[in-house]
Amino acid sequence: MHRFYADPMLSDERCFFLNADDTVHAVKVLRMQQGDRAEIISGGQRFLAAVESTAGDRTEFLPVSLLPSTEPAVSFTLFQGLPKGDKMDWIAQKATELGAVRIVPVFFSRCIVRLAAKDARKKQERWQKIAREAGKQSGRCRIPEVTLPVSVSDMCSLFSALDQVAVPWEECPDGGPLSFVRRHPSVSSLGIVIGPEGGISAEEMAVLSGYGAEPVTLGKRILRTETAGLASLSVFSALYGEME
């Protein structure tokens, strides 16, 4: 079934409108007509809805029934050390599919990439667009927020809003995600901190620990930065019952 996000500026719980771009896709590409049904996501909820009108540059849907939510019970925030190249595109897409509600790029001391403010804004807009498309494809009820890159200190200031923060770190001698979940069996929000290609320095790990973040190991092999975050989201989702 076709899936669309309703335009939040025009829609409410009684009727849903698509924006101009989605209207072109629905009407010109998919040839949708009055009565055709689609999945519409609006206000954090999923609906089965039927086309009411395709007049002008807006397509109107009316709700038929409410569908179950696809959002995880645990709110995952991925703090991702800013990688080089286009790896962040991949991370934004896959982290959205895996249920992250927020993706925060972070400038660690070992980051190779340094962005000027103008370039950072352009990158953030691109990542947000990628997250929206990934959310549509995967049926997310909420599009994750992808923020502008932040410093380590600014990242740490966000920890207080989370129940727990885990830091997969290659220098952690023991205690993986299973041990972490056993220590914290019930959380509503979890931050996952991933270092860049060069990793997280011992000094930075000490700072993170001072803010309550806990290092964990992901096993004997060292994962690439674009792999570590996605592996962590997957394993923590499974251990907290999100994949049952």
C-alpha positions in Angstrom: 0.0 0.0 0.0 1.2 3.5 -0.8 2.3 5.6 2.2 2.5 9.4 2.7 3.2 11.9 5.4 0.4 14.4 5.7 1.3 18.1 5.5 1.2 19.2 9.2 0.3 22.8 8.3 -2.9 21.8 6.5 -4.0 18.6 8.1 -5.9 17.7 11.3 -7.5 14.5 12.7 -10.5 14.9 10.3 -8.8 15.3 7.0 -5.2 14.9 5.6 -3.6 16.9 2.8 -0.4 16.1 1.0 2.1 18.8 0.1 2.6 19.7 -3.6 5.5 17.3 -4.2 3.6 14.3 -2.8 0.5 15.4 -4.7 2.5 15.2 -7.9 3.7 11.7 -7.0 0.2 10.5 -5.9 -1.7 12.0 -8.9 0.7 12.1 -11.8 2.9 9.0 -11.0 0.6 6.7 -9.1 -2.6 7.9 -10.8 -4.6 7.8 -7.6 -8.3 8.8 -7.8 -11.2 9.4 -5.5 -11.8 6.4 -3.3 -8.3 5.0 -3.6 -6.7 4.1 -0.3 -3.3 4.7 1.2 -1.5 4.7 4.5 -1.3 8.3 5.9 0.9 9.3 8.8 -0.2 12.4 10.6 0.5 13.7 14.1 2.5 10.7 15.1 -0.3 8.3 14.1 -0.9 5.9 11.2 -4.2 5.9 9.4 -5.8 3.9 6.6 -7.3 6.8 4.5 -9.2 7.2 1.2 -8.7 9.9 -1.4 -11.4 12.5 -1.2 -10.1 15.1 -3.7 -7.2 15.6 -6.1 -8.0 19.2 -7.1 -5.2 21.7 -7.6 -1.8 21.1 -6.0 -3.2 19.4 -2.9 -4.6 15.9 -2.5 -7.1 15.4 0.3 -7.6 12.1 2.2 -10.2 11.2 4.8 -9.4 8.8 7.6 -11.0 5.3 7.4 -9.4 3.6 10.4 -6.5 4.0 12.9 -3.6 1.7 12.3 -1.2 0.4 15.0 1.8 2.5 15.9 5.2 1.5 14.6 7.2 3.5 17.1 9.4 1.8 19.7 8.6 1.9 23.4 12.2 2.9 24.1 13.2 6.3 22.7 16.7 5.9 21.1 19.0 8.8 20.5 22.0 8.1 18.4 25.0 10.4 19.1 27.2 9.8 16.0 30.8 10.9 15.7 30.8 12.8 12.4 32.3 10.4 9.8 34.1 11.3 6.6 32.6 11.2 3.1 28.9 10.4 2.7 28.7 7.8 5.5 26.4 10.1 7.5 23.8 9.7 4.7 23.8 5.9 5.2 23.7 6.3 9.0 20.8 8.7 8.9 18.8 6.4 6.6 19.5 3.1 8.5 19.1 4.6 12.0 15.7 5.9 11.0 14.7 2.4 9.8 15.9 1.0 13.1 13.8 3.3 15.2 16.1 6.2 16.4 14.0 9.2 17.3 16.9 11.6 17.3 20.3 11.6 15.4 22.9 13.9 16.7 26.2 14.3 14.8 29.1 15.0 17.1 32.5 16.6 16.6 35.0 14.5 18.6 38.6 15.3 18.8 39.5 12.6 16.3 37.0 13.5 13.7 38.6 14.0 10.3 35.7 16.2 9.0 35.4 19.8 10.0 32.4 21.8 8.7 31.8 25.5 8.5 28.5 26.7 9.8 27.0 27.2 6.3 28.2 23.7 5.2 26.9 22.1 8.4 23.4 23.6 7.7 23.4 22.2 4.2 24.5 18.8 5.4 21.8 18.8 8.2 19.1 19.6 5.7 20.2 16.8 3.5 20.3 14.3 6.4 16.9 15.4 7.5 15.5 14.8 4.1 17.1 11.4 4.0 15.5 10.6 7.4 12.1 11.6 6.1 12.3 9.4 3.0 13.6 6.5 5.2 10.7 7.1 7.6 8.2 6.9 4.8 9.7 3.7 3.4 9.9 2.0 6.8 6.5 3.2 8.1 7.7 5.4 10.9 5.0 7.4 12.7 7.5 10.1 13.6 10.3 11.4 11.5 13.6 11.4 13.5 15.1 14.8 14.2 18.6 15.1 12.7 20.4 18.0 14.4 23.2 20.2 13.4 26.6 18.8 14.5 27.4 19.5 18.2 30.5 19.5 20.3 31.2 16.9 23.0 30.3 19.3 25.8 27.1 20.2 24.1 26.3 16.5 23.6 26.9 15.8 27.3 24.4 18.5 28.2 21.7 16.5 26.5 22.3 13.4 28.6 20.2 14.7 31.5 17.0 14.3 29.4 17.7 10.5 28.9 17.3 7.6 31.3 20.6 6.0 30.4 23.5 6.5 28.0 25.7 3.7 26.6 29.0 4.2 24.9 30.2 1.3 22.7 34.0 1.8 23.1 36.8 -0.4 21.7 38.9 0.0 24.8 36.1 -1.3 27.2 37.5 -4.6 28.5 34.2 -6.3 29.2 30.5 -5.8 29.8 28.5 -5.7 26.6 24.9 -4.6 25.8 23.4 -7.7 27.6 25.2 -6.7 30.8 24.0 -3.1 30.3 20.4 -4.1 29.9 20.6 -6.4 33.0 21.8 -3.4 35.0 19.1 -1.2 33.5 16.2 -3.5 32.6 13.6 -0.8 32.3 14.3 2.4 30.4 12.1 4.7 28.4 15.0 6.6 26.7 18.5 5.5 25.8 21.4 7.4 24.3 24.0 5.6 22.3 27.3 7.3 21.7 29.5 6.3 18.7 32.9 7.6 18.0 34.3 8.7 14.6 36.8 6.7 12.5 39.6 7.5 15.0 37.5 6.4 18.0 36.8 8.2 21.3 39.9 9.2 23.2 40.4 8.2 26.9 40.1 11.8 27.9 36.7 12.1 26.1 35.5 8.8 27.6 36.4 10.2 31.1 34.3 13.3 30.3 31.4 11.1 29.2 31.6 9.0 32.3 31.5 12.1 34.4 28.1 12.8 32.9 26.8 9.3 33.7 27.5 7.5 30.4 28.6 3.9 30.6 31.1 2.2 28.3 30.2 -1.1 26.8 32.0 -3.5 24.5 30.6 -4.8 21.2 32.9 -7.9 21.3 36.4 -8.8 20.1 36.2 -7.2 16.7 36.5 -3.4 16.0 33.6 -2.2 14.0 33.6 0.7 11.6 31.9 3.8 12.8 29.0 3.4 10.3 28.6 -0.2 11.5 28.9 0.3 15.3 25.9 2.6 15.7 23.6 0.5 13.6 24.7 -2.7 15.3 24.1 -1.0 18.7 20.6 0.2 17.8 19.8 -3.3 16.6 21.1 -5.2 19.6 19.6 -2.8 22.2 16.3 -2.8 20.3 16.3 -6.6 20.5 17.3 -6.8 24.2 14.6 -4.3 25.2 12.0 -6.3 23.3 11.5 -4.0 20.4 11.9 -6.7 17.8 9.5 -9.2 19.3 
